[in-house]
Protein backbone atom coordinates (compact mmCIF):
# COMPACT_ATOMS: atom_id res chain seq x y z
CA UNK A 1 0.00 0.00 0.00
CA UNK A 2 2.82 2.39 0.92
CA UNK A 3 4.60 1.53 -2.31
CA UNK A 4 1.53 2.44 -4.35
CA UNK A 5 1.15 5.72 -2.47
CA UNK A 6 4.79 6.64 -3.08
CA UNK A 7 4.39 5.73 -6.75
CA UNK A 8 1.33 7.96 -7.11
CA UNK A 9 3.06 10.85 -5.34
CA UNK A 10 6.02 10.54 -7.72
CA UNK A 11 3.67 10.56 -10.71
CA UNK A 12 1.97 13.71 -9.42
CA UNK A 13 5.34 15.36 -8.76
CA UNK A 14 6.42 14.76 -12.36
CA UNK A 15 3.06 16.06 -13.56
CA UNK A 16 3.44 19.19 -11.41
CA UNK A 17 6.81 19.78 -13.06
CA UNK A 18 5.02 19.69 -16.42
CA UNK A 19 6.36 16.37 -17.67
CA UNK A 20 4.24 14.66 -20.30
CA UNK A 21 2.38 11.49 -19.33
CA UNK A 22 4.30 9.43 -21.91
CA UNK A 23 7.61 10.59 -20.40
CA UNK A 24 6.41 9.82 -16.88
CA UNK A 25 5.44 6.31 -17.99
CA UNK A 26 8.85 5.77 -19.58
CA UNK A 27 10.94 6.95 -16.63
CA UNK A 28 8.88 5.10 -14.02
CA UNK A 29 8.47 1.96 -16.13
CA UNK A 30 4.68 2.16 -15.98
CA UNK A 31 1.96 1.87 -18.58
CA UNK A 32 0.57 5.05 -20.06
CA UNK A 33 -2.93 4.07 -18.87
CA UNK A 34 -1.75 3.76 -15.25
CA UNK A 35 -0.21 7.23 -15.32
CA UNK A 36 -3.28 8.72 -16.99
CA UNK A 37 -5.65 7.24 -14.40
CA UNK A 38 -3.60 8.50 -11.44
CA UNK A 39 -3.44 12.01 -12.88
CA UNK A 40 -7.15 12.08 -13.72
CA UNK A 41 -8.11 11.05 -10.17
CA UNK A 42 -5.79 13.57 -8.51
CA UNK A 43 -5.95 16.67 -10.72
CA UNK A 44 -6.64 18.90 -7.73
CA UNK A 45 -3.32 17.83 -6.15
CA UNK A 46 -1.19 18.86 -9.12
CA UNK A 47 0.49 22.19 -8.37
CA UNK A 48 3.44 23.85 -10.13
CA UNK A 49 6.67 23.14 -8.26
CA UNK A 50 8.41 25.90 -6.37
CA UNK A 51 11.40 27.42 -8.10
CA UNK A 52 14.63 25.51 -7.73
CA UNK A 53 17.79 26.33 -9.68
CA UNK A 54 19.49 23.14 -10.83
CA UNK A 55 22.23 24.18 -13.21
CA UNK A 56 23.67 27.29 -14.84
CA UNK A 57 26.21 27.46 -17.63
CA UNK A 58 27.59 29.96 -20.15
CA UNK A 59 27.31 28.75 -23.75
CA UNK A 60 28.44 31.08 -26.57
CA UNK A 61 27.35 34.09 -24.56
CA UNK A 62 23.82 32.76 -24.03
CA UNK A 63 22.91 31.88 -20.46
CA UNK A 64 21.27 28.46 -20.32
CA UNK A 65 19.54 27.72 -17.02
CA UNK A 66 17.54 24.67 -16.03
CA UNK A 67 14.71 25.65 -13.73
CA UNK A 68 11.35 24.40 -12.60
CA UNK A 69 8.31 25.93 -14.25
CA UNK A 70 7.81 29.67 -13.81
CA UNK A 71 5.99 32.40 -15.69
CA UNK A 72 7.98 34.44 -18.20
CA UNK A 73 7.68 37.54 -16.04
CA UNK A 74 8.98 35.67 -12.97
CA UNK A 75 11.96 34.32 -14.89
CA UNK A 76 12.89 37.75 -16.29
CA UNK A 77 12.55 39.27 -12.81
CA UNK A 78 14.47 36.55 -10.94
CA UNK A 79 17.47 36.61 -13.28
CA UNK A 80 17.30 40.40 -13.73
CA UNK A 81 17.16 40.16 -17.51
CA UNK A 82 15.79 43.02 -19.59
CA UNK A 83 12.99 41.79 -21.94
CA UNK A 84 14.04 44.54 -24.36
CA UNK A 85 17.51 43.00 -24.71
CA UNK A 86 16.84 39.27 -24.33
CA UNK A 87 14.49 36.78 -25.94
CA UNK A 88 13.22 34.04 -23.64
CA UNK A 89 13.09 30.59 -25.19
CA UNK A 90 11.26 27.88 -23.27
CA UNK A 91 11.39 24.16 -23.90
CA UNK A 92 9.17 21.42 -22.54
CA UNK A 93 10.31 19.61 -19.38
CA UNK A 94 12.94 16.92 -19.80
CA UNK A 95 14.66 14.46 -17.49
CA UNK A 96 18.14 14.90 -16.13
CA UNK A 97 20.58 12.08 -15.44
CA UNK A 98 19.07 11.49 -11.99
CA UNK A 99 15.58 11.02 -13.37
CA UNK A 100 14.35 14.35 -11.99
CA UNK A 101 12.34 16.57 -14.31
CA UNK A 102 13.32 20.14 -15.02
CA UNK A 103 12.40 22.93 -17.41
CA UNK A 104 15.00 24.48 -19.70
CA UNK A 105 15.03 28.23 -20.12
CA UNK A 106 17.44 29.99 -22.47
CA UNK A 107 18.11 33.72 -22.40
CA UNK A 108 19.34 34.62 -25.87
CA UNK A 109 20.65 38.09 -26.61
CA UNK A 110 18.44 39.77 -29.18
CA UNK A 111 19.81 40.35 -32.64
CA UNK A 112 22.49 43.02 -32.78
CA UNK A 113 20.38 44.63 -35.52
CA UNK A 114 17.88 45.56 -32.78
CA UNK A 115 20.60 47.11 -30.60
CA UNK A 116 22.59 49.22 -33.07
CA UNK A 117 21.69 52.89 -32.89
CA UNK A 118 21.33 53.28 -36.65
CA UNK A 119 19.80 56.73 -36.28
CA UNK A 120 23.00 57.99 -34.66
CA UNK A 121 25.15 56.11 -37.18
CA UNK A 122 23.28 57.60 -40.16
CA UNK A 123 23.43 61.06 -38.59
CA UNK A 124 27.18 60.87 -38.06
CA UNK A 125 27.99 59.46 -41.51
CA UNK A 126 25.40 61.20 -43.66
CA UNK A 127 26.10 64.63 -42.16
CA UNK A 128 29.69 64.47 -43.35
CA UNK A 129 30.39 67.29 -45.82
CA UNK A 130 29.40 66.25 -49.32
CA UNK A 131 32.51 66.06 -51.53
CA UNK A 132 32.77 69.00 -53.90
CA UNK A 133 33.00 66.58 -56.81
CA UNK A 134 29.40 65.51 -56.06
CA UNK A 135 27.91 68.93 -56.74
CA UNK A 136 26.39 68.94 -60.22
CA UNK A 137 28.31 65.79 -61.11
CA UNK A 138 27.24 63.73 -64.10
CA UNK A 139 27.62 60.03 -64.74
CA UNK A 140 30.66 58.84 -66.65
CA UNK A 141 30.08 57.71 -70.21
CA UNK A 142 30.26 53.94 -70.10
CA UNK A 143 32.55 52.22 -72.57
CA UNK A 144 32.99 48.56 -73.45
CA UNK A 145 34.83 47.60 -70.26
CA UNK A 146 33.60 46.62 -66.80
CA UNK A 147 35.84 46.18 -63.75
CA UNK A 148 34.76 43.85 -60.95
CA UNK A 149 36.58 44.28 -57.66
CA UNK A 150 36.56 40.87 -55.95
CA UNK A 151 36.27 42.54 -52.53
CA UNK A 152 35.79 39.30 -50.60
CA UNK A 153 37.01 38.02 -47.25
CA UNK A 154 38.44 41.27 -45.88
CA UNK A 155 37.52 40.08 -42.35
CA UNK A 156 37.70 43.46 -40.63
CA UNK A 157 38.76 43.30 -37.76
CA UNK A 158 40.26 39.82 -37.47
CA UNK A 159 43.10 39.56 -34.96
CA UNK A 160 46.32 37.68 -35.77
CA UNK A 161 49.66 37.74 -33.95
CA UNK A 162 52.78 37.08 -36.02
CA UNK A 163 54.57 35.24 -33.21
CA UNK A 164 51.72 32.76 -33.14
CA UNK A 165 50.57 32.54 -36.76
CA UNK A 166 53.23 34.20 -38.94
CA UNK A 167 51.05 37.25 -39.72
CA UNK A 168 49.94 40.34 -37.88
CA UNK A 169 46.42 41.53 -38.64
CA UNK A 170 44.09 43.91 -36.86
CA UNK A 171 41.74 46.76 -37.69
CA UNK A 172 44.54 49.21 -38.54
CA UNK A 173 46.24 46.73 -40.87
CA UNK A 174 42.89 45.77 -42.38
CA UNK A 175 42.00 49.36 -43.20
CA UNK A 176 45.46 50.04 -44.62
CA UNK A 177 45.19 46.92 -46.80
CA UNK A 178 41.69 47.79 -48.04
CA UNK A 179 42.83 51.32 -48.89
CA UNK A 180 45.77 49.87 -50.82
CA UNK A 181 43.80 47.46 -53.04
CA UNK A 182 41.19 50.12 -53.80
CA UNK A 183 43.91 52.65 -54.63
CA UNK A 184 45.57 50.19 -57.01
CA UNK A 185 42.19 49.50 -58.62
CA UNK A 186 41.61 53.24 -58.99
CA UNK A 187 44.96 53.75 -60.73
CA UNK A 188 44.47 50.77 -63.08
CA UNK A 189 40.96 51.86 -64.06
CA UNK A 190 42.09 55.44 -64.63
CA UNK A 191 45.06 54.35 -66.74
CA UNK A 192 42.93 52.00 -68.86
CA UNK A 193 39.91 54.31 -69.11
CA UNK A 194 37.47 51.87 -67.47
CA UNK A 195 34.30 53.79 -66.67
CA UNK A 196 32.18 51.18 -64.90
CA UNK A 197 32.85 48.97 -61.88
CA UNK A 198 31.04 46.61 -59.51
CA UNK A 199 31.91 46.31 -55.82
CA UNK A 200 30.29 43.51 -53.77
CA UNK A 201 29.47 44.47 -50.18
CA UNK A 202 29.58 41.57 -47.74
CA UNK A 203 31.32 38.26 -48.41
CA UNK A 204 32.88 38.40 -44.92
CA UNK A 205 33.70 42.08 -45.10
CA UNK A 206 33.27 41.98 -41.32
CA UNK A 207 34.81 39.31 -39.12
CA UNK A 208 31.89 38.78 -36.74
CA UNK A 209 28.15 39.34 -36.74
CA UNK A 210 26.97 40.27 -33.25
CA UNK A 211 27.58 42.52 -30.28
CA UNK A 212 29.92 39.74 -29.17
CA UNK A 213 32.67 38.26 -31.38
CA UNK A 214 30.64 35.43 -32.91
CA UNK A 215 29.95 34.67 -36.56
CA UNK A 216 26.45 34.31 -37.98
CA UNK A 217 26.53 30.65 -36.90
CA UNK A 218 27.84 31.43 -33.40
CA UNK A 219 31.54 30.57 -33.82
CA UNK A 220 33.87 32.52 -31.52
CA UNK A 221 36.42 34.73 -33.33
CA UNK A 222 39.66 36.52 -32.44
CA UNK A 223 39.26 40.29 -32.76
CA UNK A 224 40.88 43.45 -31.45
CA UNK A 225 37.98 45.94 -31.42
CA UNK A 226 34.49 46.35 -30.03
CA UNK A 227 31.56 45.82 -32.38
CA UNK A 228 30.54 49.50 -32.44
CA UNK A 229 34.02 50.56 -33.50
CA UNK A 230 34.04 47.79 -36.12
CA UNK A 231 30.82 49.08 -37.69
CA UNK A 232 31.97 52.71 -37.62
CA UNK A 233 35.38 51.93 -39.14
CA UNK A 234 34.02 49.62 -41.85
CA UNK A 235 31.39 52.19 -42.89
CA UNK A 236 33.96 54.98 -43.07
CA UNK A 237 36.47 52.79 -44.94
CA UNK A 238 33.98 51.74 -47.61
CA UNK A 239 32.51 55.24 -48.01
CA UNK A 240 35.96 56.79 -48.49
CA UNK A 241 37.15 54.18 -51.01
CA UNK A 242 33.93 53.99 -53.02
CA UNK A 243 33.81 57.80 -53.20
CA UNK A 244 37.35 57.93 -54.55
CA UNK A 245 36.71 55.12 -57.04
CA UNK A 246 33.67 57.00 -58.34
CA UNK A 247 35.96 59.79 -59.52
CA UNK A 248 36.98 57.59 -62.46
CA UNK A 249 33.95 55.29 -62.94
CA UNK A 250 30.29 54.69 -62.24
CA UNK A 251 30.05 52.23 -59.34
CA UNK A 252 27.42 49.55 -58.80
CA UNK A 253 27.17 48.08 -55.30
CA UNK A 254 25.66 44.63 -54.74
CA UNK A 255 25.07 42.93 -51.41
CA UNK A 256 26.55 39.43 -51.21
CA UNK A 257 26.13 37.42 -48.01
CA UNK A 258 28.99 35.81 -46.10
CA UNK A 259 29.12 33.16 -43.41
CA UNK A 260 30.78 35.51 -40.90
CA UNK A 261 28.66 38.65 -41.39
CA UNK A 262 25.30 37.83 -42.96
CA UNK A 263 23.41 40.25 -40.70
CA UNK A 264 25.84 43.13 -40.31
CA UNK A 265 26.99 43.17 -43.95
CA UNK A 266 23.36 43.81 -44.88
CA UNK A 267 23.28 46.68 -42.38
CA UNK A 268 26.50 48.11 -43.85
CA UNK A 269 24.95 47.92 -47.32
CA UNK A 270 21.91 49.88 -46.11
CA UNK A 271 24.20 52.56 -44.66
CA UNK A 272 25.98 52.87 -48.02
CA UNK A 273 22.64 52.91 -49.83
CA UNK A 274 21.51 55.85 -47.70
CA UNK A 275 24.82 57.71 -47.92
CA UNK A 276 25.04 57.53 -51.73
CA UNK A 277 21.31 58.07 -52.22
CA UNK A 278 21.71 61.38 -54.09
CA UNK A 279 24.91 60.54 -55.93
CA UNK A 280 24.37 59.45 -59.53
CA UNK A 281 27.76 57.79 -59.91
CA UNK A 282 27.07 55.18 -57.21
CA UNK A 283 24.12 52.82 -57.67
CA UNK A 284 23.33 50.30 -54.91
CA UNK A 285 21.34 47.31 -56.19
CA UNK A 286 19.71 45.33 -53.39
CA UNK A 287 18.50 41.79 -54.00
CA UNK A 288 17.67 39.72 -50.93
CA UNK A 289 18.48 36.39 -52.57
CA UNK A 290 21.64 34.52 -51.52
CA UNK A 291 23.21 34.82 -54.99
CA UNK A 292 23.41 38.06 -56.97
CA UNK A 293 23.49 38.29 -60.78
CA UNK A 294 24.58 41.02 -63.17
CA UNK A 295 24.68 41.15 -66.97
CA UNK A 296 27.19 43.18 -68.96
CA UNK A 297 26.92 42.53 -72.68
CA UNK A 298 27.74 38.86 -73.31
CA UNK A 299 28.83 38.40 -69.68
CA UNK A 300 26.74 36.84 -66.93
CA UNK A 301 28.33 37.50 -63.52
CA UNK A 302 27.22 35.75 -60.33
CA UNK A 303 28.33 36.78 -56.83
CA UNK A 304 28.24 34.19 -54.05
CA UNK A 305 30.26 33.24 -50.99
CA UNK A 306 30.22 29.59 -52.18
CA UNK A 307 30.09 28.09 -48.69
CA UNK A 308 26.69 26.46 -49.24
CA UNK A 309 26.22 25.34 -52.84
CA UNK A 310 29.00 22.80 -53.37
CA UNK A 311 28.78 20.96 -56.71
CA UNK A 312 25.33 22.46 -57.33
CA UNK A 313 26.78 25.92 -58.00
CA UNK A 314 27.16 25.77 -61.82
CA UNK A 315 23.56 24.59 -62.22
CA UNK A 316 22.28 27.50 -60.12
CA UNK A 317 23.02 30.04 -62.88
CA UNK A 318 20.64 28.60 -65.46
CA UNK A 319 18.07 27.62 -62.83
CA UNK A 320 17.83 30.99 -61.07
CA UNK A 321 18.35 33.30 -64.07
CA UNK A 322 17.34 31.35 -67.21
CA UNK A 323 16.73 34.46 -69.35
CA UNK A 324 20.10 36.00 -68.51
CA UNK A 325 21.79 32.63 -69.02
CA UNK A 326 20.25 32.32 -72.49
CA UNK A 327 21.18 35.89 -73.45
CA UNK A 328 24.89 35.49 -72.61
CA UNK A 329 27.81 33.40 -73.82
CA UNK A 330 30.36 34.08 -71.04
CA UNK A 331 29.29 33.05 -67.53
CA UNK A 332 31.36 33.75 -64.44
CA UNK A 333 31.05 33.25 -60.68
CA UNK A 334 32.89 35.54 -58.25
CA UNK A 335 33.26 33.43 -55.10
CA UNK A 336 34.97 33.80 -51.74
CA UNK A 337 35.25 31.76 -48.54
CA UNK A 338 38.39 29.70 -49.29
CA UNK A 339 40.95 32.55 -49.13
CA UNK A 340 42.80 31.25 -52.18
CA UNK A 341 42.75 32.01 -55.89
CA UNK A 342 41.66 29.16 -58.10
CA UNK A 343 39.65 29.01 -61.31
CA UNK A 344 37.40 26.11 -62.22
CA UNK A 345 35.78 25.83 -65.62
CA UNK A 346 32.71 23.60 -65.67
CA UNK A 347 31.01 23.36 -69.06
CA UNK A 348 32.08 26.89 -69.91
CA UNK A 349 31.12 28.40 -66.54
CA UNK A 350 34.19 30.01 -64.95
CA UNK A 351 34.18 29.87 -61.14
CA UNK A 352 36.71 32.31 -59.71
CA UNK A 353 37.56 31.42 -56.10
CA UNK A 354 39.15 34.68 -55.03
CA UNK A 355 41.95 35.60 -52.64
CA UNK A 356 41.73 37.30 -49.26
CA UNK A 357 43.78 40.21 -47.97
CA UNK A 358 43.25 39.15 -44.35
CA UNK A 359 46.04 37.79 -42.18
CA UNK A 360 46.23 34.24 -40.84
CA UNK A 361 44.55 33.85 -37.45
CA UNK A 362 45.25 31.08 -34.95
CA UNK A 363 42.50 28.72 -36.12
CA UNK A 364 43.76 28.78 -39.71
CA UNK A 365 47.38 28.40 -38.58
CA UNK A 366 46.55 25.50 -36.29
CA UNK A 367 44.54 23.79 -39.05
CA UNK A 368 47.36 24.21 -41.57
CA UNK A 369 45.66 26.80 -43.79
CA UNK A 370 48.79 28.91 -44.21
CA UNK A 371 50.86 30.50 -46.96
CA UNK A 372 48.08 31.86 -49.16
CA UNK A 373 48.86 35.13 -50.94
CA UNK A 374 47.30 38.27 -49.48
CA UNK A 375 45.66 39.79 -52.54
CA UNK A 376 42.50 40.95 -54.26
CA UNK A 377 41.54 40.17 -57.85
CA UNK A 378 40.39 42.87 -60.25
CA UNK A 379 38.54 41.26 -63.17
CA UNK A 380 37.96 43.22 -66.37
CA UNK A 381 35.16 42.19 -68.74
CA UNK A 382 34.69 43.26 -72.34
CA UNK A 383 31.10 43.90 -73.37
CA UNK A 384 31.43 41.90 -76.60
CA UNK A 385 34.32 39.49 -76.05
CA UNK A 386 33.92 38.32 -72.46
CA UNK A 387 36.59 38.32 -69.77
CA UNK A 388 39.64 40.33 -70.76
CA UNK A 389 42.01 40.69 -67.79
CA UNK A 390 42.42 39.24 -64.30
CA UNK A 391 44.73 41.52 -62.33
CA UNK A 392 46.11 40.28 -59.01
CA UNK A 393 46.63 43.13 -56.56
CA UNK A 394 48.98 41.80 -53.89
CA UNK A 395 49.20 43.66 -50.59
CA UNK A 396 52.83 44.47 -49.64
CA UNK A 397 54.17 41.82 -47.27
CA UNK A 398 55.52 44.38 -44.83
CA UNK A 399 51.93 45.36 -43.99
CA UNK A 400 51.64 42.12 -41.98
CA UNK A 401 54.96 42.34 -40.12
Buried (B, 14 or more C-beta within 10 A) or exposed (E): EEEEEEBBEBBBBBBBBBBBBEBBBBBBEBEEEBBBEBBEEBEEBBEEBEEEEBEEEEEBBBBBBBBBBBEEEEBBEEBEBEEEEBBBEBEEBEBEEEEBBBBBBBBBBBEBEEBBEBEEBBEEBBEEEEEEEBEEBEEBEBBBBBBBBBBBBBBBBBBBBEEBBBBBBBBBBBBBBBBBBBBBBBEBBEEBEBBBBBBBBBBBBBBBBBBBBBBBEEBEBBBBBEBEEBBBBBBBBBBBBBBBBBBBBBBBBBBBBBBBBBBBBBBBBBBBBBBBEEBEBBBBEEEEEBBBBBBBBBBBBBBBBBBEBEEEBBEBBBEBBEEBBEEBEBBBBBBBBBBBBEEEEEEEBBBBBBBBBBBBBEBBBEEEBEEBBBBBBBBBBBBEEBBBBBBEBBBEEEBBE
